[in-house]
């Protein structure tokens, strides 16, 4: 038994050694392949404002108190905040001050100035809460930055101390119903528009106190509108004079109580735009006609200028300009059946349309027409200078992009039937910009109930050459 035991032991050791040698040979690092270089970075950081967010109402003037939370992540950038991201670091402890550490994908230069970012400056996902919600300020837009100088020692980076400063103000709005004895107004959506720039919050349920993160703005003597929705109703407050406060300063906390009045115009583009911007289901309005005064009706009136063919209820979709949610397609084709518009300059000309406008899915026709409506591009000029009246507050008439046409066509087929014939061809504003087709653009074809896309640089009447017309739209 002793012999068998010793033999078994020696055999086991031999097999273990053989297995280790075998595994060693299979390891690529043992065959001379270098391990990836790892760079480490450490930053001592404090916050002068907000993190984690908590309102302190015990002070004479309410304020926001702040601490870091272990695990908070910051990103490390070049000083301009966009050229290169070196990596990200995480907070090691909780408190008003903490140490961030982590690894970088590349090494900054010794003495280089770096920009550190916490969260981002995207304010489109707010839900009106300070903390706790999926779209609360502390989770999505408590944007803060700090500038530090790097010291590089081999593969290790340390920096000067970082003091993070918030890049927006936080405003607490308490809503009152002016038409109902100033009682609390519980809303399913709330927005503040400052000189045409809008910040919106959509809560998970109706609330009467909304917190908004708003980048610093001057409010004195600029158009300002507060809007709230309650599902079936819209309430508004507008001011063009001395609003209090007169400005929102980054890193400052404000409390505002405001009384709003019911907004009664329910059959206008403005009303529809508000409902769509707050995420309401407005699909039932597709196909309604629009008058020059902005009123809309289901039955086509004699003075209608266009038909609603696309409505976005998502704050992530930018139809044609910031804040626009509606596309209205013209009832008329610019130029008529005999028109023959040249799309763009010939290949020998140097001023071609920017390749950035070649994205076939982008909804950017207004941007293209704004940049290029000139005599060199007759199709764009015809759409941009279209003579038909349009409502105040709408964009100028423009040539829809390929993406916009695709979005509008399901609700606009009957508009593309010319003189009773089931046939129509219209330019889009999207360039092909590929190989020999660099001076071509996409055009939309509707024929015998079928839809397809073609491309051409220009058209001429007769000889079987397809005539391509312009059917513009406007955004609201």
Residue, then its C-alpha position, 0 to 999 in steps of 0.5 A: x500500500x505504501x508503494x502504491x501510494x507513493x507511486x500515485x503521488x509521483x504520477x500525480x505530480x508528473x501530470x500536474x507539471x506536464x499540464x502546467x507546461x502545456x498551458x504555459x505553451x498555450x498562453x500567448x503572453x508567454x510567447x512574446x506578445x506584449x500585454x496592453x499598456x495600462x495608464x492609471x490616473x488619480x484626481x482629488x475632487x470636490x463639488x461646490x454644488x449639487x451631488x447628490x442633490x438634496x434641497x435644504x429648506x431649513x435655511x433662510x433661502x432654500x438651497x441645494x446641499x451636495x455630496x459625491x457618491x462612491x461609484x460616480x463616474x467622470x470622463x477625462x477630456x482634452x481642454x476643449x472637451x471634445x477632441x479626445x476622451x482619455x478615459x473615465x474615473x470613478x469616485x472611491x468614497x462618498x462625501x463633499x470631497x473624494x478621490x477619483x481613480x481609474x485607467x486611461x486608454x492613452x496618456x496625456x502630455x505632462x503639464x497638459x490641461x485636462x477637462x473633467x466632466x460629470x454627466x452631460x449637458x443634455x437637458x432633453x430627458x428631464x422628468x421634473x424631479x430633483x432625485x429619484x426618477x429615471x429622468x431626475x436631474x441628479x441622474x441625467x443632467x447634473x452637468x458639472x466640469x473641472x479643469x486640472x493640470x496633468x503630471x505624468x510619471x511613467x504610466x501614472x497620471x496625477x493632477x491638481x485638485x479638481x473643484x467641480x462647478x455646475x454648468x446650469x442653474x436649478x429652478x423649482x417651479x410651483x404651478x398655480x391655476x390662475x383661473x381657479x382661485x390660484x389653487x395648485x395646478x397638477x400637470x403632466x408636462x411643463x416647459x419653459x421657453x426662453x427667447x425661443x429655446x425650450x426646456x421641457x419636463x415630462x413626469x411619470x405622473x401629474x405633479x405641481x412642483x417641477x425642478x428644471x435644470x437650465x443653463x445660464x440665461x438672461x431673462x430680462x426683456x426677452x420673450x419668456x413662456x411657461x407652458x403646462x399640460x394636464x392631458x386635455x388642457x393647456x395652461x400658459x404664462x407669457x412675459x416680455x418684460x421684467x421677469x423675476x428673477x432677471x437671469x438664471x446663473x450657473x450654479x445657483x438655485x431658484x424657487x419660482x411660484x407662477x400662476x398660469x391661465x388656460x390656453x383656449x385655442x385648441x384647433x391651431x398648429x400652436x396647440x398641436x405643437x404643444x401637445x406633440x412636444x409633451x409626448x401626447x399621441x397626436x396621430x389622429x391629427x395626421x391628414x388635417x388641413x392647415x390655413x394661413x392663419x394657423x387654424x386646422x380643419x379635417x375638411x379641406x377649406x378653400x384657403x388651405x395651404x397644406x396638409x399635416x403629414x407627419x407629427x413626432x411625439x418624441x423629444x428625441x426627434x428633431x423634425x427640421x429645427x429645434x422644437x419643431x414637431x410637425x411637417x405640413x406638405x404643400x397642396x400645390x406643386x411649385x412650377x406645375x406640370x411643365x416645370x423642369x428644375x435643375x437640381x445642382x451645378x454640373x460636375x465641373x463646378x466647384x461649389x457642390x452641396x456639402x457631403x454632410x447632406x447625403x444622409x438619406x435618413x436625415x430629416x434636414x431639408x430645412x437646413x439644406x435649403x437654408x444653406x443653398x437656396x440660390x440661383x445655382x440650385x433652382x429646385x431648392x430656390x423654388x421650394x424656399x421661395x414658394x409664394x403660398x402663404x403659411x402660418x406665423x411661427x412656421x419655418x419657411x417653405x423648403x424642399x423635404x429631405x429623403x428622410x422627411x419624404x419617407x416619413x410623410x408619404x404614408x399620409x400624403x399619397x392622394x396629394x401626389x396624384x396629378x390631374x387624376x393620374x396615379x403618377x407623380x415625381x418630386x425632388x428631395x433635397x438629399x444629395x446622392x454624393x456617391x461616385x459618378x453621382x456626386x451631383x445627383x439628388x434623390x427624387x420620389x416616384x409615385x406610380x400606380x400605387x407603388x412608391x420608389x426612389x430615383x436619382x438624377x442631376x437634372x431633367x428636361x421636358x420631352x423625349x421621354x425624360x421624366x419631369x421632376x417637380x418641387x412639392x415643398x413643406x414647412x415645419x412647425 
